[in-house]
Each structure stands twice: as structure tokens, then as C-alpha cells.
């Protein structure tokens, strides 16, 4: 009877390990998408600013600002 009990416990542990594995995979995918979204929201605008700021400074310092009175 002990062998049957041990086999039953091993089977239960196998099921629990599979559930843990599925949970960890869901968390890994969640963190991956969080990283991707963070890059899109923060990093890409910063890269865009590298191109916009020099153009703005060139226009601002050129003195060709025509302001309506």
C-alpha cells in the first residue's frame, strides 16, 4: 500500500508542477509585453526628440520667426 500512496503523491506533485509551469509562463509573457510597451511609450519618443530638438533649435535661433501682431 505504501507504493500506491507514493505513486499517488508523485502524480499529485506532477500536476502541481504543471500548474506552476503554466503560471510562470503566463508571468513571463506578461513581463515581456510590459517591457515592449514600456519601450514603445518611453524609448521611441526619446529617439524622436533627438531629431525634433535640433530642428526646433535651428528655427528658434535663426531669427526668422514671424509673429503676427
C-alpha positions in Angstrom: 0.0 0.0 0.0 2.9 2.4 0.6 4.0 2.1 -3.0 0.5 3.1 -4.2 0.5 6.1 -1.8 3.9 7.2 -3.0 2.7 6.9 -6.7 -0.4 8.9 -5.9 1.7 11.7 -4.3 4.1 11.7 -7.2 1.1 12.1 -9.6 -0.3 15.0 -7.5 3.1 16.6 -7.4 3.4 16.3 -11.2 0.0 18.0 -11.6 1.0 20.8 -9.3 4.3 21.3 -11.1 2.4 21.6 -14.4 0.2 24.2 -12.9 3.2 26.1 -11.6 4.8 25.9 -15.1 1.7 27.3 -16.7 1.6 30.2 -14.2 5.3 31.0 -14.7 4.8 31.1 -18.5 1.9 33.5 -18.1 4.0 35.8 -15.9 6.9 35.6 -18.4 4.7 36.7 -21.2 3.2 39.5 -19.1 6.7 40.8 -18.3 7.7 40.6 -21.9 4.8 42.6 -23.1 5.3 45.1 -20.2 8.9 45.6 -21.5 7.7 46.0 -25.1 5.0 48.5 -24.2 7.5 50.5 -22.0 9.9 50.7 -24.9 7.3 51.9 -27.2 5.9 54.5 -24.8 9.2 55.8 -23.4 12.2 54.9 -25.6 10.7 55.7 -29.0 9.5 59.2 -28.1 13.0 59.9 -26.7 14.5 58.8 -30.0 12.1 61.0 -31.9 13.1 64.0 -29.7 16.7 63.5 -30.9 15.5 64.6 -34.4 13.0 67.2 -33.4 15.0 69.2 -30.9 17.8 70.2 -33.3 15.3 71.3 -35.9 13.4 73.4 -33.3 16.7 75.0 -32.1 17.7 75.8 -35.7 14.3 77.5 -36.3 14.4 79.3 -32.9 18.0 80.6 -33.3 17.7 81.6 -36.9 15.7 84.8 -36.1 13.2 84.1 -38.9 10.3 84.0 -36.5 7.5 86.0 -38.0 5.0 86.5 -35.2 1.6 88.0 -36.1 0.9 91.3 -34.4 
